[in-house]
């Protein structure tokens, strides 16, 4: 999308993709943290 000043701005679809990616990465990080906690708990036994 081109702005009045001639510069380009990200379109709505790109922003939606970026937000979906951000949420997916957050879920992946939560899963990594959960697995790490299970590993740590298991190593204490």
N, CA, C and O atoms as a GROMACS GRO file, in nm:
protein
  180
    1UNK      N    1   0.085  -0.117   0.000
    1UNK     CA    2   0.000   0.000   0.000
    1UNK      C    3   0.090   0.124   0.000
    1UNK      O    4   0.182   0.134   0.081
    2UNK      N    5   0.063   0.216  -0.089
    2UNK     CA    6   0.145   0.336  -0.101
    2UNK      C    7   0.076   0.453  -0.030
    2UNK      O    8  -0.042   0.478  -0.051
    3UNK      N    9   0.150   0.522   0.052
    3UNK     CA   10   0.096   0.635   0.127
    3UNK      C   11   0.100   0.762   0.042
    3UNK      O   12   0.163   0.765  -0.064
    4UNK      N   13   0.031   0.866   0.090
    4UNK     CA   14   0.027   0.994   0.018
    4UNK      C   15   0.165   1.055   0.001
    4UNK      O   16   0.192   1.124  -0.098
    5UNK      N   17   0.253   1.031   0.098
    5UNK     CA   18   0.388   1.089   0.091
    5UNK      C   19   0.482   1.008   0.002
    5UNK      O   20   0.601   1.038  -0.006
    6UNK      N   21   0.428   0.906  -0.066
    6UNK     CA   22   0.508   0.828  -0.160
    6UNK      C   23   0.576   0.707  -0.099
    6UNK      O   24   0.630   0.623  -0.171
    7UNK      N   25   0.572   0.696   0.033
    7UNK     CA   26   0.633   0.580   0.099
    7UNK      C   27   0.534   0.465   0.101
    7UNK      O   28   0.413   0.484   0.085
    8UNK      N   29   0.586   0.345   0.121
    8UNK     CA   30   0.502   0.226   0.125
    8UNK      C   31   0.476   0.184   0.269
    8UNK      O   32   0.562   0.200   0.356
    9UNK      N   33   0.358   0.132   0.292
    9UNK     CA   34   0.320   0.080   0.424
    9UNK      C   35   0.272  -0.063   0.406
    9UNK      O   36   0.218  -0.097   0.300
   10UNK      N   37   0.291  -0.148   0.507
   10UNK     CA   38   0.243  -0.286   0.494
   10UNK      C   39   0.091  -0.289   0.483
   10UNK      O   40   0.021  -0.212   0.549
   11UNK      N   41   0.041  -0.378   0.401
   11UNK     CA   42  -0.103  -0.393   0.385
   11UNK      C   43  -0.162  -0.474   0.498
   11UNK      O   44  -0.091  -0.534   0.579
   12UNK      N   45  -0.294  -0.476   0.503
   12UNK     CA   46  -0.365  -0.548   0.608
   12UNK      C   47  -0.331  -0.697   0.605
   12UNK      O   48  -0.310  -0.757   0.711
   13UNK      N   49  -0.324  -0.756   0.487
   13UNK     CA   50  -0.296  -0.899   0.478
   13UNK      C   51  -0.158  -0.932   0.535
   13UNK      O   52  -0.142  -1.031   0.605
   14UNK      N   53  -0.059  -0.848   0.505
   14UNK     CA   54   0.075  -0.871   0.560
   14UNK      C   55   0.074  -0.861   0.712
   14UNK      O   56   0.138  -0.940   0.781
   15UNK      N   57   0.001  -0.764   0.764
   15UNK     CA   58  -0.008  -0.749   0.910
   15UNK      C   59  -0.077  -0.870   0.973
   15UNK      O   60  -0.038  -0.914   1.081
   16UNK      N   61  -0.179  -0.923   0.905
   16UNK     CA   62  -0.247  -1.043   0.956
   16UNK      C   63  -0.153  -1.162   0.957
   16UNK      O   64  -0.153  -1.241   1.052
   17UNK      N   65  -0.073  -1.176   0.852
   17UNK     CA   66   0.025  -1.285   0.847
   17UNK      C   67   0.128  -1.268   0.958
   17UNK      O   68   0.164  -1.366   1.024
   18UNK      N   69   0.174  -1.145   0.979
   18UNK     CA   70   0.273  -1.119   1.084
   18UNK      C   71   0.217  -1.151   1.222
   18UNK      O   72   0.287  -1.209   1.305
   19UNK      N   73   0.092  -1.115   1.246
   19UNK     CA   74   0.031  -1.144   1.375
   19UNK      C   75   0.012  -1.295   1.394
   19UNK      O   76   0.036  -1.347   1.503
   20UNK      N   77  -0.030  -1.363   1.289
   20UNK     CA   78  -0.047  -1.509   1.299
   20UNK      C   79   0.088  -1.575   1.327
   20UNK      O   80   0.096  -1.669   1.407
   21UNK      N   81   0.193  -1.528   1.263
   21UNK     CA   82   0.327  -1.581   1.285
   21UNK      C   83   0.370  -1.557   1.430
   21UNK      O   84   0.425  -1.646   1.495
   22UNK      N   85   0.345  -1.436   1.478
   22UNK     CA   86   0.380  -1.402   1.616
   22UNK      C   87   0.310  -1.494   1.715
   22UNK      O   88   0.371  -1.543   1.810
   23UNK      N   89   0.180  -1.518   1.693
   23UNK     CA   90   0.106  -1.606   1.783
   23UNK      C   91   0.157  -1.750   1.774
   23UNK      O   92   0.167  -1.818   1.876
   24UNK      N   93   0.190  -1.794   1.655
   24UNK     CA   94   0.243  -1.930   1.637
   24UNK      C   95   0.377  -1.945   1.709
   24UNK      O   96   0.402  -2.048   1.772
   25UNK      N   97   0.463  -1.844   1.700
   25UNK     CA   98   0.592  -1.849   1.768
   25UNK      C   99   0.575  -1.848   1.919
   25UNK      O  100   0.649  -1.916   1.991
   26UNK      N  101   0.477  -1.773   1.968
   26UNK     CA  102   0.451  -1.769   2.112
   26UNK      C  103   0.404  -1.907   2.160
   26UNK      O  104   0.447  -1.954   2.266
   27UNK      N  105   0.317  -1.972   2.082
   27UNK     CA  106   0.271  -2.107   2.119
   27UNK      C  107   0.388  -2.205   2.118
   27UNK      O  108   0.399  -2.290   2.206
   28UNK      N  109   0.474  -2.194   2.019
   28UNK     CA  110   0.590  -2.283   2.010
   28UNK      C  111   0.682  -2.262   2.131
   28UNK      O  112   0.732  -2.359   2.188
   29UNK      N  113   0.704  -2.136   2.170
   29UNK     CA  114   0.789  -2.107   2.285
   29UNK      C  115   0.727  -2.162   2.413
   29UNK      O  116   0.797  -2.216   2.498
   30UNK      N  117   0.595  -2.149   2.426
   30UNK     CA  118   0.526  -2.206   2.543
   30UNK      C  119   0.547  -2.357   2.549
   30UNK      O  120   0.570  -2.413   2.657
   31UNK      N  121   0.540  -2.423   2.434
   31UNK     CA  122   0.559  -2.569   2.430
   31UNK      C  123   0.703  -2.606   2.467
   31UNK      O  124   0.726  -2.702   2.540
   32UNK      N  125   0.799  -2.529   2.416
   32UNK     CA  126   0.940  -2.553   2.451
   32UNK      C  127   0.959  -2.538   2.602
   32UNK      O  128   1.025  -2.620   2.665
   33UNK      N  129   0.900  -2.432   2.658
   33UNK     CA  130   0.912  -2.410   2.803
   33UNK      C  131   0.851  -2.524   2.882
   33UNK      O  132   0.906  -2.568   2.983
   34UNK      N  133   0.736  -2.573   2.836
   34UNK     CA  134   0.670  -2.685   2.903
   34UNK      C  135   0.756  -2.810   2.898
   34UNK      O  136   0.771  -2.880   2.999
   35UNK      N  137   0.813  -2.839   2.782
   35UNK     CA  138   0.900  -2.957   2.768
   35UNK      C  139   1.023  -2.943   2.856
   35UNK      O  140   1.065  -3.039   2.921
   36UNK      N  141   1.082  -2.824   2.857
   36UNK     CA  142   1.200  -2.801   2.942
   36UNK      C  143   1.167  -2.823   3.089
   36UNK      O  144   1.247  -2.881   3.162
   37UNK      N  145   1.050  -2.777   3.133
   37UNK     CA  146   1.010  -2.798   3.272
   37UNK      C  147   0.995  -2.946   3.303
   37UNK      O  148   1.032  -2.992   3.411
   38UNK      N  149   0.939  -3.021   3.208
   38UNK     CA  150   0.924  -3.166   3.229
   38UNK      C  151   1.060  -3.234   3.237
   38UNK      O  152   1.079  -3.324   3.318
   39UNK      N  153   1.154  -3.191   3.154
   39UNK     CA  154   1.288  -3.249   3.156
   39UNK      C  155   1.356  -3.218   3.289
   39UNK      O  156   1.417  -3.306   3.350
   40UNK      N  157   1.344  -3.093   3.334
   40UNK     CA  158   1.405  -3.053   3.461
   40UNK      C  159   1.343  -3.133   3.576
   40UNK      O  160   1.415  -3.181   3.664
   41UNK      N  161   1.211  -3.146   3.576
   41UNK     CA  162   1.142  -3.222   3.681
   41UNK      C  163   1.185  -3.368   3.680
   41UNK      O  164   1.206  -3.427   3.786
   42UNK      N  165   1.199  -3.425   3.563
   42UNK     CA  166   1.239  -3.564   3.552
   42UNK      C  167   1.381  -3.588   3.597
   42UNK      O  168   1.412  -3.696   3.648
   43UNK      N  169   1.468  -3.490   3.579
   43UNK     CA  170   1.608  -3.508   3.615
   43UNK      C  171   1.630  -3.498   3.765
   43UNK      O  172   1.736  -3.534   3.815
   44UNK      N  173   1.529  -3.449   3.838
   44UNK     CA  174   1.542  -3.436   3.984
   44UNK      C  175   1.503  -3.563   4.057
   44UNK      O  176   1.527  -3.576   4.177
   45UNK      N  177   1.443  -3.658   3.985
   45UNK     CA  178   1.396  -3.780   4.050
   45UNK      C  179   1.511  -3.872   4.085
   45UNK      O  180   1.489  -3.980   4.140
   0.00000   0.00000   0.00000
